[in-house]
Amino acid sequence: MFGVKRLFILAVFTVSFTLALPTYAQELDAPKFNTQELDTQETDVTAIVLEPKFKFEIPPEYQTELPQDKAKLAPEPKPVKKPLFDLGFLGPIFQLIFYGLLTLAVVYILYLILNTIIATRRSTVKADKTAETPDIPAYQPDAETARVLIDDADSLAAQGKFAEAVHILLFRSIQDIEDKRPHHVKRSLTSREIASLSILSPKARNVFSQIGKLVEKSFFGGGLLSMEDYELSKAAYKAFAFENVAQSKTARSARAKR
C-alpha cells in the first residue's frame, strides 16, 4: 500500500515537471528589453533620411508614378438642353402599350390558326357526309298523276270550292312525294317546312310555298279564296308538274328544225 502511494506521488511530480519545463525554457530564451529606455528614446527620422548612406538614385527604367497620375482627365460633358416638353414620364405607358399590342398580335395569330384548323375539319366532315349520302333525284310528279290531280281540282273549282281545290293541289302533291320519296315527309312538318325539302327543285319549292300560303290563308286564317287564286295555283303547279314534258317537246322541236 505504501509503495502505491509513492508511485502515485512520483507520477504527479513527473507530470507537473513536464508541463512546467517548456514555459521556463521560453522565459530563459526570450531577450530582455529595457522598456524605460525604449519609451524615453526619440528617433530623429529626418536626420536618418539625410544621411549619405541612405541616399540612392532610382534607375530611369523603374516606374515611380502611377498611370492614373499622367492620364488626361476627360472634359466635363456639356449640359444637355432640356426640351420644351419633357415626355419622359410617358415611357412606362408606351411600354405597357407595346406589350399589350404584342399580346393582341399573338392572340390574333392563334385565332387565325385555330380558325383555319376548324374550317378545314368542318370541310372534311362535310365532304365525308356528302360522299356517304347518295344522290337522290329531285321529286317530279308523273304527267298522268298531274293530269288526274288537275282534273279533280278543276271539278271542285267549277263548284265554286276554290279553297278545297287549292287544298287538294297541295295535299295530293305531298302524298305523291311520300309515295315516290319515302321517309322524307313527316306528319309533323308544316307546308313551309315541306317546301324547303332538299328533294325539291327550286321551282318546286316556289310552287309549294305559293300554294301553302293560300291554304294557310283559307283554312287557318278563315280567308276566302277566289277563282283568280285557284288559277294562279294551278298555273304554278302545271309549270312544275309538266316541266319535263315541256323540256322534251322543246328538245324534239329543236331536233326537227335541224
WOQUI-V226808 format. One record per pair of residues at least 24 apart in sequence whose C-alpha atoms are under 10 Angstrom apart, sorted by the first residue. I is the first residue (numbers start at 0). J is the second residue. Records with the same first field share a line. If there is no record, write none. Layout:
I->J ; J
This chain:
134->198
135->180 ; 197 ; 198
136->180 ; 197 ; 198 ; 199 ; 200
137->180 ; 196 ; 197 ; 198 ; 199 ; 200 ; 201 ; 203
138->175 ; 176 ; 177 ; 179 ; 180 ; 196 ; 197 ; 198 ; 199 ; 200 ; 203 ; 240
139->172 ; 175 ; 176 ; 179 ; 198 ; 199 ; 200 ; 203 ; 239 ; 240 ; 241 ; 242 ; 243
140->172 ; 175 ; 176 ; 179 ; 239 ; 240 ; 241 ; 242 ; 243
141->175 ; 240 ; 241 ; 243 ; 244
142->237 ; 240 ; 241 ; 242 ; 243 ; 244
143->240 ; 241
144->171 ; 172 ; 175 ; 240
145->171 ; 172 ; 175 ; 236 ; 237 ; 239 ; 240 ; 241
146->237 ; 240 ; 241
148->172
149->233 ; 236 ; 237
152->229 ; 233
153->229 ; 230 ; 233
156->225 ; 226 ; 229 ; 230
157->226
159->224 ; 225 ; 226
160->223 ; 224 ; 225 ; 226 ; 229
161->217 ; 223 ; 224 ; 225 ; 226 ; 227 ; 228 ; 229 ; 230
162->213 ; 214 ; 216 ; 217 ; 218 ; 222 ; 223 ; 224 ; 225 ; 226 ; 228 ; 229
163->214 ; 217 ; 218 ; 224 ; 229
164->214 ; 224 ; 226 ; 229 ; 230 ; 232 ; 233
165->210 ; 211 ; 213 ; 214 ; 217 ; 224 ; 228 ; 229 ; 230 ; 231 ; 232 ; 233
166->210 ; 211 ; 213 ; 214 ; 215 ; 217 ; 218 ; 229
167->214
168->207 ; 210 ; 211 ; 214 ; 229 ; 232 ; 233 ; 236
169->206 ; 207 ; 208 ; 209 ; 210 ; 211 ; 213 ; 214 ; 232 ; 236
170->210 ; 211 ; 214
172->207 ; 236 ; 240
173->207
190->214 ; 215
200->239
201->239
202->235 ; 236 ; 238 ; 239 ; 240 ; 242
203->235 ; 236 ; 238 ; 239 ; 240
204->239
205->235 ; 236 ; 239
206->231 ; 232 ; 233 ; 234 ; 235 ; 236 ; 237 ; 238 ; 239 ; 240
207->232 ; 235 ; 236 ; 239
209->235 ; 236
210->235 ; 236
